[in-house]
Amino acid sequence: MNDSADRLHIRPASLLHGEAAHHAVHCGLALPLAGGPAAFALAEILHRCTTTGEISRRWVSARDLPSLAKDSQPLSTRLERITAPRPAIAGLDLSRPRIMGIVNVTPDSFSDGGRHADSDSAVRHALALTEQGADILDVGGESTRPGASEVPVEEEIARVVPVVRELAQRGLTVSVDTRKAAVMEAAIAAGAAIINDVTAMRGDPRSAKVVAEAGVPVILMHAREVPVRPDITHEYEDVVLDVADALESHVRNAVQAGIPERNIIIDPGLGFGKEADDNLRLMQRLPLFHGLGVPLLVGASRKRFIGAVTGVEAPTERLAGSLAVAQLAAQAGAAIVRVHDVAETVQMVRMLLFAW
Ligand code: PMM
């Protein structure tokens, strides 16, 4: 995509689901969102001037987008990316939302730290999440919690590898949440199918090479600072466009490093260096991220911004708020939601698929 296309975004709005989406797409009144089943009837076209930073916005009907795109290469490329179906990731068909269950093998994660700190209890927890319907198990050995201590690489490998091996041997789909290339290598050798990197492979100069050579999918999460400091917030010009442009540049770097686009997943990184209002704005405008043309992951479970809105202090008490955000993500066409409360999220998604 050329430079002018980088500055142009389409934000799908007026989302439709189920029968309404099907008929509206069939009649040319709406366009499919990331291949469907959701569709959109309206869109906001945003253009950020590269010199002044000024953002122009205009609303169009989705039915007019294909003809407008005929006269504009950047618009045409964005539109194609927004509407195209997403390929399967690690054998998982993404035509319905997938649930990633969080398995933190750490003594200090913000909402479940210490509960599964040894391999046996982490494996037991992961198997329970699988029973509840998790599609992917995200195993992490280093907390991103503000103030969490840095874990030496050998220690992180010792925490995650036995858990990854045990789960992979049972045929389960495992991702490993790490910023270190050596941990990625060890986890892939033990059977990890997906790498989840909160630094979008900027945390370790070898990461992109390891991922490219292994041919595994990678989740590129947005965090402005590397090393990642979730507690330090930033001023954004426009948080949604800033995050989208940064992620697009991470995708480009990954492709240049030899990782095919079909193996890339993006994540806006809710809670990472963002104020509560920034996270809410990202949630409200999630469909814009489909313009990057790759599957979208959303991780909001139990996060502080949910506490800020609901007034609920204890992360483990934030289930209802977390479910509301997961539902919003699923309706906005997110391919994967990363959650602690798998049983409840599975129930919500199943109900949604039947009810919309
Ligand atoms: N959040 C945390 C850790 N890893 N990975 C991705 N891709 N997206 C996230 O939002 C994310 C993550 C922090 O939450 P935790 O301590 O509950 O795992």
Boltz pocket constraint, residues with backbone or C-beta under 6 A from the ligand:
constraints:
  - pocket:
      binder: B
      contacts: [[A, 102], [A, 104], [A, 109], [A, 110], [A, 111], [A, 140], [A, 143], [A, 144], [A, 145], [A, 177], [A, 196], [A, 197], [A, 198], [A, 219], [A, 221], [A, 267], [A, 269], [A, 270], [A, 297], [A, 298], [A, 299], [A, 300], [A, 301], [A, 338]]
      max_distance: 6.0
